[in-house]
Amino acid sequence: MFGNSFGLFKYDTGKPLVYMGNHATGVFFEDPEYVDPFVLPTPSISRVALDARQSQELLAAIAGEYEQEGGGQDAPRGVR
């Protein structure tokens, strides 16, 4: 179910919406039959997800390891 990225929009008033899209199109879901499978696991996902700062630090560490291992050496000049 969660093979693609999605956006979950929850509001103080009104029902939650789910947006799913790709490079060509996107769609909003508002029917609880389609939205509930995304809403119900959200607290569990939130407990284990990194916050913005932690995500940045992780990506910086991975990029640093990639550079140390010589990654990107075949990239065209100016792209590294």
N, C-alpha and C positions, 0 to 999 in steps of 0.2 A: 504494500500500500504506500509506503513512504519512499518509494524508489526515486521520485522526482522531488524537487524543492516545492515548497508550498508556503503560503503566508496565511496566518491565522489572525483575523481581526476581531477583537472582542471590545465591546463598547459598554459604557455604563447603562445605557438604555438600548433596547433592541437586541436582536439575535446576533450571534457570532456568524462570521462569514469565513469561508476558506477560498483562497485564490491559488490556482495551479496554472502554471504556464511553462512555455518553452520558447525557443527562438522564433517560432512562427505564430503562436497564438496563446491565448490564455482564457480562463473561465473562472467565474465566481460561483460558489455553491452556497446556498442558503437553507436548503432543505435539511432538517435535522438528521435524516437518514444518511446524508453524505457528510455533514459537518461533524456529527458526534464522534466518529472514529478518529478525528483529528483533535477534538477538544479533550476527550477523556484521558489520553496519555500525556497531555501537556504538563501537568505537575511533575510527573516522573521524569520527563525529558528535562525540565527546568532544573531539577535537583542535580543532574549530572552534567549539564551543559556548562561550558566555560563562559565567563562574562567577557565583555569586549576587551578589557585589558589583558586577561589571561589568554584570549585568542591571539591578540597581537604578539604577546611574548612567545607563545608556542610557534607561530608562523615565523617570527624572527629567528628563533633557535633552529628551526628546520632549514630555513634559508641559509643560515650560517654554516650548518653542517654540510649542506649541499655545495656551498662555495669551497669549504675546506677539502672536500672530496674531489674537487676539480669539476664540478658540475657547471655546465654552461660554456665549456671551452670551445665547443663546436658552433656556438651561436655567431651570427654575423657580427662584424665590427659595430660597436655602438649599441648592441642589443643586450649585452651582459648586464 
